[in-house]
Amino acid sequence: VASMATDVRPFRLPTSEWRSNANLRGRKAEIKGFIHESIPEDLQYQIGGASCFSVHDSTNHAVIGNKSKIALVEIPGIKDLDKVGRLKYKILQEITCPNVQDVHWLGNRLLIANSSATVFMHKVGFEKGEEEGSVVAYIHRQLQKSSEEAAIPGKMATTQHINKVCVNPTDLDLFLTLENTNFHIWHAEHKDEPLRTRKCGKNPNTAACWNPHSGNKFMVGGVTRALKLFDLRNFKEEEKNVVWKVKDAHLGAIRAIQWSPYVPHWVATGGEDARIKIWDLRYGQSPVVTLEDHTNSVNSLDWSPDHTEYLISGGSDHTCKVWNLTMAPHYVVASTPQTRTQSSIVGVGFSKKDPLVCYGASSDGGIVTCYLTEPFFKPLIQTKFKEEQQKEKSIERNMFFRNFAQAYNTAYECAIKSYQEKDPFAALALLEMCYERNPIDPEANPLNTPLINPTKIFEEELHQYTYFIPHNFPDHFAARPDDKIIEKIANLKVIIELEVHVAKNDANMLFQFNGMVLNNLKVNPKSVEVALLLKVFHVILPFDYLKALEFGVQVCEIFAKCKGTEYEGHRSIGLFLLGGSIYDGGSNEKKLDMETLATQVAFLYNFTKLLWDEDSIQSDPRKIMEYFDENKPMEVLSSAVNRIYLNLLLQTNNYDRFYLFVEEIHAICEGTDFHKKITKIKLEVSEQFQEWLQETQEQTKRTAKTLKKCVLMLTNLLWNSRALPTNLGTYIPVALSLMTSDLVAAFKEEEAEGKRGIEKKTAEERAEGMVIKIQKFMRKSDAKRVKLEWKKQVDETLLAFKRFEN
């Protein structure tokens, strides 16, 4: 869960040391820490006249092609920088192929496109267990036929050139080819014809890229200067399927398109107008950043594989340039001198094995290897801390250089110190550095909706993504920190998050941490202090009582399994959730174990859940009373639940159950505050009960049903009660005698009138039913414990129905 605890310290721009470089003021100069080396001249001669270049996606190998062949080259990595002597470049394999137009190497799939309407797929692998396969040719037959047609005046002539090939990164059997004004989607197993073919412009297309986050989307651009985004899932025969489009993306033909490896809605494009543009697919028709430093066409682009903000580009001005998107207004932070290569750059790429190394290939066959070293990056690292906070700044440096083990340990150490100094916000900011930042809109749906200031939003997101660890950072780029330190950081972060949101009284955020708190408590019941848990419940209970109570049940169940005196303090959680016990205020307060409290809190939750169910309380409150009677523990400790149950009994005129339950509570909580309250209520209800009985007796139209309820209620009270209020103790026997006579008479009268009640029984059968129910009441208590005068009246009532029965 992303933290909502705002760090008040703003991002500080990197130090201005890099701005003093002379080349940014118009003079050529070497940049500190930016080292560039070229391929030896003898190898350069062998692969001269290059037209295309592709860096492998997991090794330090590249492929470069010219008019007659392609060469697979082993290029130096970061470990070769410190070696004495010239760097090692080695041609591993050459493949003959005339007029190579483009190449793309991904996994073990190497695609080669030529100017004869053919694409060749080679399986080339360097990993153990990978086998080289046969070469498969994908011939664009329709293209061959079209090239024989006569040229139409005013229209660019059709050629057999395959301008671009691109393997789908999520499915290596799927690839894209561009020729003239069309694109084709091919599957490796179907060489005779493509799966899909579409026209996407009036002039040739020269650049394309698959979305690495969604294998269904790809973008195309070319001579028409338009950018078009397609989605395979929307393909229909009669539709163009363009889901996003910018008409004049550049002032010249588009030569390069690259999708950000970490942010799904960022795309970089380069064109013959010498500009690089960064597009956010969520926000309309304008780029969010435009990079200008090339003096001629931008021919190739690549994003850094381990830093969201870095790109490399190569152009017809003979230079390779490294860009940092946080370095406005210039953005360019390094550039190879024009003297390094003698011709246009045809391709660039970062090493996917050593991400601080990047390469550029020129049309004369040269390959430039650029090393981005620590001295180069040091003045470019973003910081939130002041100069005197060197230990905190070391976390930022280690995070940037992906020294995660050292960064995590230092972050935890500094966070503990800040936490102990009563600065939870500073501690939380330090721990947040150890977590990835997920893209805000991972499945951006381009709607061409302009926002007020998309560039500002882009800059804010950029600082988040660049300062923190990118989402799904590849494990092979850096060693994973020890699991113990990860667990420590996670536990401490949860504790601090709780304290921060308790201080803010933010119940919504506290609820989001419920799962993490429970997981931590299951591993270590002492991972969150009781005092902090109580503070959490103080905030969340008034906000959403039922949801908080459900969380409380889970916490109590965890503590119920803990044995030992060191867990005695955890009882306060259960007592707090009960909201007051019937034992409170007593001289001999009963000590409740955690297991009992967990059971009581669970009953409180289920009872409250049923009580708050609108259907139950409005349609039939008896469901709630039945649940209480059937599921209650031996003693219901919550004074609130007992009060609610007693109120329900009174509302439904179940006075016998009310008095019997009051006597039950009296017996177990004598001398407590609750005992005093219940005694007072009992006396107040006695007058209400007597009035209700008198009103029932005085009714002129009393049915047998009403009298039956009263007789059973009074019989139950006289037989099973031990301490009725004085007024009821003398009044009820008299009332019972009168109502019994009235009920017998009602049975006879209703039968004579043909009214047999719901049961459709005779008067004798209804009398027999009364005998059974009264005898059931009598079995609950020993006759010896019943007051003599009360026993006598119950016996007379029973005898009256037996006589009627006979």
C-alpha positions in Angstrom: 0.0 0.0 0.0 1.5 3.3 -1.0 2.1 5.6 1.9 -0.2 8.6 2.3 2.2 10.2 4.8 3.5 13.1 2.8 7.1 13.9 3.1 7.3 17.7 3.5 10.8 17.8 2.1 10.7 18.5 -1.6 13.0 16.9 -4.2 16.2 18.8 -4.6 17.6 19.1 -8.1 20.9 17.4 -8.6 23.9 19.6 -7.9 24.8 22.1 -10.5 28.2 20.6 -11.1 27.1 19.0 -14.4 25.9 22.4 -15.7 29.5 23.7 -15.6 30.6 21.3 -18.3 32.0 23.3 -21.2 30.2 21.4 -23.9 26.9 22.6 -22.6 28.0 26.2 -23.1 28.9 25.5 -26.7 32.5 24.3 -26.4 33.6 20.7 -26.8 34.9 19.0 -23.7 35.2 15.6 -22.1 32.5 14.9 -19.4 33.8 13.5 -16.2 33.1 9.8 -15.9 31.8 9.4 -19.4 34.1 7.0 -21.2 33.7 6.0 -24.8 35.8 3.5 -26.8 35.5 2.4 -30.4 35.7 -0.9 -32.1 39.1 -1.7 -33.6 39.6 -0.5 -37.2 40.3 -4.0 -38.5 36.9 -5.2 -37.3 35.3 -2.0 -38.4 36.6 -2.6 -41.9 35.0 -6.1 -42.0 31.5 -4.7 -41.3 31.7 -1.4 -43.1 28.7 0.2 -44.8 26.4 -0.7 -41.9 22.7 -0.1 -42.2 21.2 -1.5 -39.0 22.1 -2.5 -35.4 20.4 -4.4 -32.6 21.6 -5.1 -29.0 20.7 -8.5 -27.5 18.1 -8.3 -24.7 20.1 -10.3 -22.1 23.8 -10.6 -23.1 26.6 -8.3 -24.2 26.2 -9.2 -27.8 24.9 -7.2 -30.7 24.2 -7.7 -34.4 25.2 -5.2 -37.1 24.2 -5.5 -40.8 25.4 -4.1 -44.1 24.8 -4.6 -47.8 26.1 -8.2 -47.9 25.9 -9.7 -44.4 25.3 -9.4 -40.7 27.8 -9.9 -38.0 27.2 -11.1 -34.5 29.6 -9.2 -32.3 30.7 -9.7 -28.7 31.0 -6.3 -27.2 32.8 -5.2 -24.0 30.9 -5.1 -20.7 31.4 -3.1 -17.5 34.0 -5.6 -16.2 36.2 -4.9 -19.2 36.6 -1.2 -18.3 39.4 -1.8 -15.8 41.5 -4.1 -18.0 44.7 -2.8 -19.3 45.1 -2.7 -23.1 42.5 -2.4 -25.8 39.0 -3.6 -25.1 37.9 -6.9 -26.6 35.5 -6.9 -29.5 35.0 -10.2 -31.2 33.0 -11.2 -34.3 31.3 -14.5 -33.3 29.5 -15.3 -36.4 28.7 -13.9 -39.9 25.6 -14.6 -41.8 25.4 -13.8 -45.5 22.4 -11.8 -46.5 22.4 -9.3 -49.3 21.0 -5.8 -48.9 20.1 -6.0 -45.2 17.6 -3.3 -44.3 16.9 -4.0 -40.6 17.6 -6.5 -37.8 16.0 -7.2 -34.4 17.4 -9.7 -31.9 15.3 -10.8 -29.0 15.8 -13.9 -26.9 16.9 -16.6 -29.4 15.0 -15.0 -32.3 17.1 -13.0 -34.8 15.1 -11.3 -37.6 16.8 -10.1 -40.7 14.9 -7.9 -43.3 16.3 -7.2 -46.7 15.3 -5.2 -49.8 14.0 -8.2 -51.6 10.7 -8.5 -49.9 12.0 -11.2 -47.5 12.4 -11.6 -43.7 14.6 -14.4 -42.4 14.3 -15.8 -38.9 17.4 -17.4 -37.3 17.4 -19.1 -33.9 20.6 -18.0 -32.2 21.2 -18.5 -28.5 24.2 -18.3 -26.1 22.5 -19.8 -23.1 23.1 -23.4 -22.1 20.5 -25.7 -23.5 19.6 -23.4 -26.4 19.9 -24.9 -29.8 20.3 -23.1 -33.1 17.4 -23.9 -35.4 17.0 -23.8 -39.2 16.5 -20.5 -41.1 12.9 -19.7 -42.0 12.1 -17.2 -44.8 8.9 -15.1 -44.7 8.3 -13.8 -48.3 6.0 -10.9 -48.8 4.5 -12.2 -52.1 1.9 -9.5 -52.5 4.8 -7.0 -52.2 6.7 -8.7 -55.0 3.7 -8.4 -57.3 3.1 -4.8 -56.4 6.7 -3.8 -57.2 6.2 -4.8 -60.8 3.3 -2.3 -61.3 4.0 0.9 -63.1 4.6 4.0 -60.9 1.8 6.5 -60.7 2.7 10.1 -61.1 2.6 12.0 -57.7 2.9 8.8 -55.7 6.0 7.3 -54.2 7.0 4.2 -56.1 6.5 0.8 -54.5 9.7 -0.9 -53.5 10.5 -4.4 -52.1 12.3 -3.0 -49.0 11.3 -4.3 -45.6 11.8 -1.1 -43.6 11.4 -2.5 -40.1 11.1 -5.8 -38.2 10.1 -6.1 -34.6 9.7 -9.2 -32.4 6.9 -9.1 -29.8 8.6 -9.1 -26.4 5.7 -11.0 -24.8 5.4 -13.7 -27.5 8.6 -14.4 -29.5 6.7 -16.3 -32.2 4.9 -13.1 -33.1 6.6 -10.3 -35.1 5.8 -7.2 -37.1 7.1 -6.1 -40.4 6.8 -2.7 -42.2 6.9 -2.3 -46.0 5.9 0.7 -48.0 2.5 1.8 -46.6 1.6 -1.5 -44.9 2.3 -3.4 -41.8 2.1 -7.2 -41.4 1.7 -9.3 -38.3 3.4 -12.7 -38.7 3.5 -15.9 -36.6 6.7 -17.9 -36.7 4.8 -21.1 -37.6 2.9 -19.6 -40.5 5.5 -18.6 -43.1 3.2 -18.6 -46.2 1.2 -15.5 -45.2 0.8 -13.0 -42.4 -1.9 -13.2 -39.8 -2.9 -9.6 -40.4 -2.1 -7.0 -43.0 -3.2 -3.4 -42.9 -2.5 -0.2 -44.7 -1.5 2.6 -42.3 -0.7 5.7 -44.4 -0.2 7.1 -47.9 3.6 7.1 -47.6 6.1 4.5 -46.4 6.4 3.5 -42.7 9.9 3.5 -41.2 9.5 2.9 -37.4 7.6 0.6 -35.1 7.6 -0.8 -31.6 5.6 -3.3 -29.6 4.3 -2.3 -26.1 6.5 -4.5 -23.8 3.8 -4.3 -21.1 0.9 -5.5 -23.3 1.8 -7.7 -26.3 -1.4 -6.6 -28.0 -0.4 -3.0 -28.7 2.2 -1.6 -31.1 2.9 1.9 -32.5 3.9 2.8 -36.1 5.3 5.9 -37.7 7.0 7.0 -40.9 7.2 9.5 -43.7 3.7 10.8 -43.1 5.0 12.2 -39.7 1.9 10.6 -38.0 2.1 8.3 -34.9 -0.6 5.5 -34.8 -1.3 3.1 -32.0 -2.9 -0.2 -32.9 -4.4 -2.9 -30.7 -4.6 -6.5 -32.0 -7.6 -7.2 -29.8 -9.7 -4.6 -31.7 -8.8 -5.8 -35.2 -11.7 -6.2 -37.6 -11.6 -6.7 -41.3 -13.3 -3.4 -42.3 -11.8 -1.1 -39.6 -8.5 0.7 -39.3 -8.2 -0.2 -35.6 -6.3 3.0 -34.7 -6.8 3.5 -31.0 -4.6 6.6 -30.7 -3.2 9.0 -33.3 -1.1 12.1 -33.5 -1.2 13.7 -37.0 2.0 15.7 -37.1 4.1 14.2 -34.4 7.3 15.5 -35.9 8.3 18.0 -38.6 9.9 15.3 -40.6 9.7 11.5 -41.1 9.7 9.5 -37.9 12.8 7.3 -37.7 12.6 5.7 -34.2 10.0 4.6 -31.7 10.8 3.2 -28.2 8.4 2.3 -25.4 9.5 2.9 -21.8 10.4 -0.5 -20.1 8.9 0.7 -16.8 6.1 3.1 -17.5 3.4 1.7 -19.8 2.1 5.0 -21.0 5.5 6.7 -22.0 6.8 6.5 -25.5 9.8 8.2 -27.0 10.0 9.0 -30.7 12.8 10.5 -32.9 12.5 12.1 -36.3 14.3 13.7 -39.2 13.5 17.1 -37.5 16.4 16.3 -35.1 14.1 16.1 -32.1 13.2 13.5 -29.6 9.7 13.7 -28.1 8.3 12.0 -25.0 4.6 11.2 -25.2 2.3 10.3 -22.4 -0.5 8.3 -24.1 -3.0 9.4 -21.5 -2.8 13.0 -22.2 -3.8 14.3 -25.7 -1.9 15.3 -28.8 1.1 17.1 -27.5 4.4 15.7 -26.2 5.2 16.2 -22.5 8.9 16.7 -23.2 10.9 17.7 -26.3 14.6 17.0 -26.4 16.7 19.2 -28.8 20.5 18.8 -29.1 21.0 16.8 -32.3 21.8 18.8 -35.4 20.5 16.2 -37.9 18.0 13.3 -38.1 17.5 11.1 -35.0 17.9 7.6 -36.3 17.7 5.4 -33.2 16.6 5.5 -29.5 16.8 3.3 -26.4 15.6 3.6 -22.8 17.9 2.7 -19.9 16.9 -0.8 -18.6 17.4 0.2 -15.0 16.8 3.9 -14.7 13.5 5.4 -15.8 14.8 8.8 -16.7 17.7 7.9 -19.0 17.8 7.4 -22.8 20.4 7.2 -25.5 20.0 8.4 -29.0 22.0 8.3 -32.2 21.7 10.6 -35.2 23.0 11.6 -38.6 25.1 14.3 -36.9 27.6 11.4 -36.1 26.9 11.6 -32.3 25.4 9.4 -29.6 23.8 11.4 -26.8 22.7 10.4 -23.3 19.6 12.2 -21.9 18.2 12.6 -18.4 14.6 13.6 -18.4 14.9 15.3 -15.0 17.6 17.6 -16.2 15.5 20.4 -17.7 16.0 22.5 -19.7 18.9 20.9 -21.6 18.3 17.3 -20.8 21.4 16.1 -22.6 24.0 15.0 -20.1 26.6 13.4 -22.3 27.5 13.2 -26.0 30.2 11.5 -28.0 32.3 13.9 -30.0 31.6 14.0 -33.8 35.2 12.9 -34.3 34.6 9.6 -32.6 32.6 8.3 -35.6 33.0 9.4 -39.2 29.5 8.8 -40.4 25.8 8.7 -39.2 24.7 6.6 -36.3 22.4 3.9 -37.5 21.6 2.2 -34.2 22.0 2.6 -30.4 21.2 0.5 -27.4 21.8 0.0 -23.7 23.4 -3.3 -22.6 20.7 -5.4 -21.0 23.3 -7.2 -18.9 25.4 -4.2 -17.8 22.9 -1.4 -17.7 25.6 1.3 -17.2 27.0 0.5 -20.6 25.5 1.6 -23.9 26.5 1.3 -27.6 26.2 3.1 -30.8 26.8 1.8 -34.4 27.7 4.0 -37.3 27.2 3.5 -41.0 30.9 3.0 -41.6 30.8 -0.2 -39.4 32.1 1.4 -36.2 30.7 0.6 -32.8 31.2 3.0 -29.9 31.0 1.6 -26.3 30.0 4.2 -23.7 30.6 3.7 -20.0 28.5 5.7 -17.6 30.6 5.5 -14.4 30.0 6.6 -10.8 31.8 9.9 -11.3 29.5 10.6 -14.2 26.3 9.9 -12.3 27.2 11.4 -8.9 26.2 15.0 -9.7 23.0 13.8 -11.4 21.5 11.9 -8.4 18.3 13.4 -7.0 18.3 14.1 -3.3 15.8 15.0 -0.6 18.4 15.6 2.1 20.6 18.4 3.2 24.3 18.4 2.8 25.0 17.5 6.4 22.8 14.4 6.2 25.5 12.3 4.5 24.3 9.0 5.9 20.8 9.6 4.4 22.4 10.8 1.1 24.4 7.5 1.0 21.1 5.6 0.9 20.1 7.6 -2.3 23.5 6.9 -3.9 23.3 3.2 -3.1 19.7 3.0 -4.3 20.7 4.7 -7.6 23.6 2.4 -8.2 21.4 -0.6 -7.1 23.5 -1.5 -4.1 20.3 -2.6 -2.4 21.8 -4.6 0.5 23.8 -1.7 1.7 21.0 0.8 1.0 18.4 -1.2 2.9 20.5 -1.7 6.0 21.4 2.0 6.2 17.8 3.0 5.6 16.6 0.7 8.4 19.3 2.1 10.7 18.4 5.7 10.0 14.7 5.0 10.3 15.1 3.4 13.7 17.0 6.5 14.8 14.4 8.9 13.5 11.6 6.8 15.1 13.3 6.9 18.5 13.7 10.6 18.1 9.9 10.9 17.8 10.0 11.8 14.1 7.8 9.1 12.4 7.4 11.0 9.2 11.2 11.1 8.6 11.4 7.4 9.5 8.6 6.6 7.1 10.2 8.6 4.3 13.4 6.6 4.7 11.6 3.2 4.6 9.6 4.3 1.6 12.9 4.4 -0.4 13.0 0.6 -0.1 9.8 0.1 -2.0 9.0 0.1 -5.7 6.8 2.8 -7.3 4.1 1.3 -9.5 2.9 3.3 -12.5 -0.3 5.2 -11.7 -2.1 4.0 -14.8 -0.6 0.6 -15.8 -3.2 0.0 -18.5 -3.5 3.5 -19.9 -6.3 3.8 -22.4 -5.6 6.6 -24.8 -8.6 8.8 -24.9 -7.0 12.0 -26.3 -8.4 13.9 -23.4 -6.3 17.1 -22.8 -5.6 18.0 -19.2 -4.9 21.4 -17.6 -1.2 20.7 -17.4 -0.1 17.3 -18.5 3.6 18.3 -18.5 3.4 19.1 -14.8 1.8 15.8 -14.0 4.5 14.1 -16.1 7.2 15.8 -14.1 5.7 14.8 -10.8 5.4 11.2 -11.8 8.9 11.3 -13.3 10.4 12.3 -10.0 8.6 9.5 -8.2 9.6 6.8 -10.7 13.2 8.0 -10.9 13.8 8.5 -7.2 12.4 5.2 -6.1 13.0 1.7 -7.4 11.2 1.1 -10.7 8.3 -1.3 -10.9 9.3 -5.0 -11.7 13.0 -4.2 -11.5 15.0 -7.2 -13.0 16.7 -9.3 -10.4 19.7 -9.9 -12.6 20.7 -6.2 -12.5 21.4 -6.3 -8.7 21.7 -8.7 -5.8 18.5 -9.1 -3.7 18.9 -7.9 -0.1 18.7 -10.4 2.7 15.2 -11.6 3.6 15.7 -10.6 7.2 16.3 -7.0 6.5 13.3 -6.9 4.1 11.2 -8.3 6.9 12.5 -5.8 9.5 11.8 -2.9 7.1 8.3 -4.2 6.4 7.5 -4.6 10.1 8.8 -1.2 11.1 7.0 0.4 8.2 3.7 -1.0 9.3 4.2 0.2 12.8 5.2 3.7 11.7 2.4 3.9 9.2 -0.1 3.1 12.0 1.3 5.8 14.2 1.3 8.3 11.4 -2.3 7.6 10.5 -3.4 7.5 14.1 -1.9 10.9 14.5 -3.9 12.1 11.5 -7.0 10.3 12.7 -7.2 8.7 9.2 -9.4 5.6 9.7 -9.5 4.9 5.9 -5.7 4.4 5.7 -5.6 2.4 8.9 -8.1 0.0 7.5 -5.8 -0.5 4.5 -3.1 -1.8 6.8 -5.4 -4.4 8.5 -4.0 -7.3 6.4 -0.4 -6.4 7.0 -0.9 -6.0 10.7 -2.6 -9.5 10.9 0.2 -11.1 8.9 2.8 -9.5 11.2 1.0 -10.6 14.4 0.7 -14.2 13.1 4.5 -14.3 12.7 5.2 -12.4 15.9 2.3 -11.5 18.2 4.6 -8.9 19.8 5.4 -7.2 16.5 2.8 -4.4 17.2 2.5 -3.1 20.7 -0.8 -3.3 22.6 -0.8 0.4 23.2 -0.6 1.1 19.5 -3.3 -1.4 18.7 -5.6 0.3 21.2 -4.9 3.7 19.5 -5.8 2.2 16.2 -9.1 0.8 17.5 -9.9 4.2 19.1 -9.7 5.7 15.6 -11.4 3.1 13.5 -14.3 2.0 15.8 -16.2 5.3 15.6 -15.6 5.4 11.8 -16.9 1.9 10.9 -17.8 0.0 14.0 -18.7 -3.3 12.3 -15.5 -3.4 10.0 -13.4 -2.5 13.0 -15.0 -5.2 15.1 -14.3 -7.8 12.4 -10.6 -6.8 12.5 -10.7 -7.0 16.3 -12.1 -10.6 16.2 -9.1 -11.6 14.0 -6.6 -9.9 16.4 -8.1 -11.5 19.5 -8.1 -15.0 17.8 -4.4 -14.6 17.2 -3.7 -13.6 20.8 -6.0 -16.4 22.1 -3.4 -18.9 20.8 -0.5 -17.2 22.8 0.4 -18.8 26.1 2.4 -17.2 28.9 2.3 -14.3 31.4 4.0 -12.0 28.9 0.8 -11.8 26.9 -1.4 -10.7 29.9 -1.5 -7.2 28.6 -3.2 -8.3 25.4 -6.4 -8.8 27.4 -6.9 -5.1 27.3 -7.7 -5.3 23.5 -10.6 -7.7 24.1 -11.9 -5.7 27.0 -11.8 -2.5 25.0 -13.6 -4.1 22.1 -16.4 -5.3 24.4 -17.0 -1.7 25.2 -17.7 -2.4 28.9 -18.1 -5.7 30.8 -20.8 -6.8 33.2 -18.0 -7.3 35.7 -16.8 -3.7 35.6 -16.9 -1.8 38.9 -17.1 -4.9 41.1 -15.1 -5.4 44.2 -14.0 -8.8 43.0 -13.6 -8.3 39.3 -13.4 -11.5 37.4 -10.1 -12.1 35.5 -10.9 -13.1 32.0 -8.5 -15.1 29.9 -7.8 -14.1 26.2 -9.5 -17.2 24.8 -12.7 -16.2 26.6 -12.4 -12.7 25.4 -11.9 -13.8 21.8 -15.1 -15.8 22.0 -17.0 -12.9 23.5 -15.8 -10.4 20.8 -16.7 -12.9 18.1 -20.2 -13.2 19.5 -20.4 -9.4 19.8 -19.5 -9.0 16.1 -22.0 -11.6 14.8 -24.8 -10.3 17.1 -24.1 -6.7 15.9 -23.9 -7.7 12.3 -27.4 -9.4 12.6 -28.7 -6.4 14.5 -27.6 -3.9 11.9 -29.2 -6.0 9.1 -32.2 -3.9 8.1 -34.2 -6.9 7.1 -33.8 -8.6 10.4 -34.6 -5.7 12.7 -37.5 -4.4 10.6 -39.2 -7.6 9.5 -38.8 -9.8 12.6 -36.7 -8.9 15.7 -37.3 -12.5 16.9 -34.5 -13.6 14.6 -32.0 -11.6 16.6 -33.4 -12.9 19.9 -33.3 -16.5 18.6 -29.7 -16.0 17.5 -28.8 -14.7 21.0 -30.5 -17.6 22.8 -29.0 -20.3 20.5 -25.4 -19.0 20.2 -24.6 -17.0 23.3 -21.7 -18.1 25.4 -22.3 -19.4 28.9 -22.0 -15.8 30.1 -22.5 -12.7 27.8 -19.9 -10.3 29.1 -20.7 -7.3 26.9 -23.0 -5.0 28.9 -24.1 -3.3 25.6 -25.2 -6.6 24.1 -27.1 -7.5 27.3 -28.8 -4.1 27.3 -29.8 -4.5 23.6 -31.2 -8.0 24.2 -33.2 -6.8 27.1 -34.6 -3.9 25.1 -35.7 -6.3 22.3 -37.5 -8.5 24.9 -39.4 -5.5 26.2 -40.2 -4.2 22.7 -41.7 -7.5 21.8 -43.6 -7.8 25.2 -41.6 -10.9 26.3 -41.7 -9.9 29.9 -41.2 -13.4 31.3 -37.9 -13.8 29.4 -36.9 -10.3 30.4 -37.2 -11.0 34.2 -35.7 -14.5 34.0 -32.6 -13.1 32.1 -32.2 -10.3 34.6 -32.2 -12.8 37.4 -29.5 -14.8 35.5 -27.3 -11.7 35.2 -27.9 -10.7 38.8 -26.5 -14.1 39.9 -23.2 -13.6 38.2 -22.4 -9.9 38.5 -23.6 -9.0 42.0 -22.0 -5.8 43.3 -21.0 -4.5 39.9 -22.1 -1.3 38.1 -24.1 -3.3 35.7 -25.9 -5.1 38.5 -27.1 -1.7 39.9 -28.3 -0.5 36.5 -30.2 -3.7 35.8 -31.9 -3.6 39.2 -33.1 -0.1 38.6 -34.4 -1.1 35.1 -36.1 -4.2 36.6 -38.1 -2.0 39.1 -39.1 0.5 36.4 -40.3 -2.3 34.0 -42.5 -3.8 36.8 -45.0 -0.9 36.6 -44.9 -1.1 32.8 -45.6 -4.8 32.9 -48.5 -4.5 35.3 -50.1 -1.8 33.2 -49.8 -4.0 30.1 -51.4 -6.9 31.9 -54.3 -4.7 33.1 -54.9 -3.3 29.6 -55.0 -6.8 28.2 -57.5 -7.9 30.9 -59.7 -4.9 30.2 -59.8 -5.4 26.4 -63.4 -6.2 25.3 -62.2 -8.2 22.2 -59.6 -10.5 23.6 -58.8 -13.4 21.4 -57.7 -16.8 22.6 -54.3 -16.1 21.0 -53.7 -13.0 23.2 -54.9 -14.8 26.4 -52.8 -17.8 25.6 -49.6 -15.7 25.3 -50.4 -14.0 28.7 -51.1 -17.3 30.5 -47.9 -18.9 29.3 -45.9 -15.8 30.2 -47.3 -15.6 33.7 -47.0 -19.4 34.3 -43.3 -19.3 33.2 -42.6 -16.3 35.5 -44.3 -17.9 38.6 -42.6 -21.2 38.2 -39.1 -20.2 37.2 -38.6 -16.8 38.8 -37.1 -16.4 42.2 -37.3 -12.7 43.0 -40.1 -10.8 41.2 -40.8 -7.2 42.4 -43.3 -7.0 45.2 -46.2 -5.5 43.2 -45.8 -8.3 40.5 -45.4 -11.0 43.1 -49.0 -10.4 44.4 -50.6 -9.2 41.2 -49.5 -12.0 38.8 -51.1 -15.0 40.6 -54.5 -13.1 40.6 -54.1 -12.1 36.9 -53.1 -15.7 36.0 -56.3 -17.1 37.7 -58.5 -14.7 35.8 -56.9 -15.1 32.4 -56.9 -18.9 32.7 -60.7 -18.8 33.2 -61.1 -16.4 30.3 -58.9 -18.5 28.0 -60.9 -21.7 28.7 -64.1 -19.7 27.9 -62.5 -18.3 24.8 -61.6 -21.8 23.5 -65.2 -22.9 23.9 -66.6 -19.7 22.4 -64.3 -19.7 19.3 -65.1 -23.4 18.7 -68.8 -22.7 18.8 -68.3 -19.9 16.3 -66.2 -22.2 14.0 -62.9 -20.4 14.8 -60.2 -22.9 15.5 -57.2 -20.7 15.2 -54.3 -21.2 12.8 -53.8 -24.8 13.9 -57.4 -25.8 13.0 -57.7 -27.7 16.3 -60.6 -28.4 18.6 -60.9 -26.7 22.0 -59.8 -29.9 23.7 -56.8 -30.2 21.5 -55.8 -26.6 22.2 -56.2 -27.2 25.9 -54.0 -30.3 25.6 -51.3 -28.1 23.9 -51.4 -25.7 26.8 -50.8 -28.6 29.2 -47.7 -29.7 27.3 -46.3 -26.1 27.2 -46.9 -25.5 30.9 -45.3 -28.8 31.9 -42.3 -27.8 29.8 -41.9 -24.7 31.8 -42.2 -26.7 35.0 -39.4 -29.0 34.0 -36.9 -26.1 34.1 -37.0 -25.7 37.9 -37.4 -28.0 40.8 -40.9 -27.6 42.4 -39.2 -27.3 45.8 -37.6 -24.0 44.8 -40.9 -22.5 43.7 -42.8 -20.3 46.2 -45.7 -22.1 47.7 -48.4 -19.6 46.6 -47.0 -19.4 43.1 -46.8 -23.1 42.8 -50.4 -23.4 43.9 -51.6 -21.0 41.2 -49.6 -22.8 38.5 -51.0 -26.2 39.6 -54.6 -24.8 39.4 -53.9 -23.4 35.9 -52.6 -26.7 34.8 -55.5 -28.6 36.3 -58.0 -26.2 34.6 -56.7 -27.2 31.2 -56.5 -30.9 32.1 -60.2 -30.8 33.1 -61.2 -29.1 29.9 -59.2 -31.7 28.0 -61.1 -34.5 29.7 
